[in-house]
């Protein structure tokens, strides 16, 4: 399971496994949804730690980057496009522990919340 946290991308099935392991206290990571608030309020993955809308990236990007240097961060969105862009910016800036949930919530069959 720890190997999944070393990947650049995880699919929805892998994310479900990671969330289950985290719930059991076996893993530690942050799950960050980068969709807009309206999308998030419609439905979001159970276990999302924070909403950081891509439209306001300039306001939160640097702070989140600095505060998570020693943590693994998984970014998710609707399809994996926006989360992939944020993951790419973090990775190219030197963050060594960022993962993109490719496929996003549209491919996620696990539990969601409103």
C-alpha positions as CSV (number, residue, x, y, z in Angstrom):
1,X,0.0,0.0,0.0
2,X,2.9,2.3,0.8
3,X,4.0,1.9,-2.8
4,X,0.9,3.7,-4.1
5,X,2.1,6.8,-2.3
6,X,5.3,6.8,-4.3
7,X,3.4,7.0,-7.7
8,X,2.8,10.1,-9.7
9,X,-0.8,9.1,-10.4
10,X,-3.4,6.9,-8.8
11,X,-6.7,5.7,-10.3
12,X,-10.0,5.7,-8.4
13,X,-9.7,2.1,-7.2
14,X,-6.2,2.8,-5.8
15,X,-7.5,6.0,-4.1
16,X,-10.3,4.0,-2.5
17,X,-7.6,1.6,-1.1
18,X,-5.5,4.5,0.1
19,X,-8.5,6.1,1.9
20,X,-9.4,2.8,3.5
21,X,-5.8,2.4,4.8
22,X,-5.7,5.9,6.0
23,X,-9.0,5.4,7.9
24,X,-7.3,2.4,9.6
25,X,-4.3,4.6,10.6
26,X,-2.0,2.7,8.3
27,X,-1.1,5.7,6.0
28,X,-1.0,9.4,6.2
29,X,-1.7,11.8,3.4
30,X,-3.8,14.8,2.5
31,X,-6.5,14.6,-0.1
32,X,-7.1,18.0,-1.7
33,X,-10.1,18.7,-4.0
34,X,-9.2,21.5,-6.5
35,X,-12.6,21.9,-8.1
36,X,-14.7,25.0,-7.6
37,X,-17.0,25.3,-4.5
38,X,-20.2,24.8,-6.5
39,X,-18.9,21.4,-7.9
40,X,-17.6,20.4,-4.4
41,X,-21.0,21.1,-2.9
42,X,-22.8,18.9,-5.5
43,X,-20.7,15.9,-4.4
44,X,-17.2,15.2,-3.2
45,X,-15.2,12.2,-2.2
46,X,-15.6,11.1,1.4
47,X,-12.2,11.7,3.0
48,X,-11.3,15.0,1.2
49,X,-9.3,17.1,3.7
50,X,-9.7,20.4,2.1
51,X,-11.1,22.3,-0.9
52,X,-8.6,24.5,-2.8
53,X,-10.3,25.8,-5.9
54,X,-8.0,26.0,-8.9
55,X,-9.5,29.4,-9.8
56,X,-7.9,30.9,-6.6
57,X,-4.6,28.9,-6.9
58,X,-2.7,32.2,-6.6
59,X,-4.1,32.7,-3.1
60,X,-3.3,29.3,-1.7
61,X,-0.7,27.5,-3.9
62,X,2.4,28.8,-2.2
63,X,1.2,28.3,1.3
64,X,0.0,24.8,0.7
65,X,3.3,24.0,-1.1
66,X,5.4,25.2,1.8
67,X,3.2,23.6,4.5
68,X,3.2,20.2,2.9
69,X,6.8,19.6,2.0
70,X,7.1,16.6,4.4
71,X,3.6,15.3,3.6
72,X,2.1,13.3,0.7
73,X,-0.6,15.3,-1.1
74,X,-3.1,13.7,-3.5
75,X,-5.0,16.2,-5.7
76,X,-8.4,15.3,-7.1
77,X,-10.9,17.1,-9.3
78,X,-13.7,16.2,-11.8
79,X,-11.6,14.3,-14.4
80,X,-8.0,14.5,-13.3
81,X,-7.1,17.4,-15.6
82,X,-7.0,20.3,-13.1
83,X,-5.6,18.2,-10.3
84,X,-2.9,17.0,-12.8
85,X,-2.0,20.6,-13.6
86,X,-1.7,21.5,-9.9
87,X,0.3,18.3,-9.2
88,X,2.6,19.3,-12.1
89,X,3.2,22.8,-10.7
90,X,4.0,21.4,-7.3
91,X,6.2,18.7,-8.7
92,X,8.1,21.1,-11.0
93,X,8.6,23.4,-8.1
94,X,10.3,20.7,-6.1
95,X,7.6,19.1,-4.0
96,X,8.5,15.4,-3.9
97,X,5.3,13.9,-2.6
98,X,2.4,14.9,-4.9
99,X,0.0,12.6,-6.6
100,X,-2.7,13.1,-9.1
101,X,-6.0,11.2,-8.9
102,X,-6.5,10.7,-12.6
103,X,-10.0,10.0,-13.7
104,X,-11.3,12.3,-10.9
105,X,-14.6,12.0,-9.2
106,X,-16.4,11.0,-12.5
107,X,-14.6,7.6,-12.3
108,X,-14.9,7.3,-8.5
109,X,-17.3,4.6,-7.3
110,X,-16.5,4.9,-3.6
111,X,-18.4,6.9,-1.1
112,X,-19.2,10.5,-1.8
113,X,-20.8,13.3,0.3
114,X,-22.8,16.4,-0.4
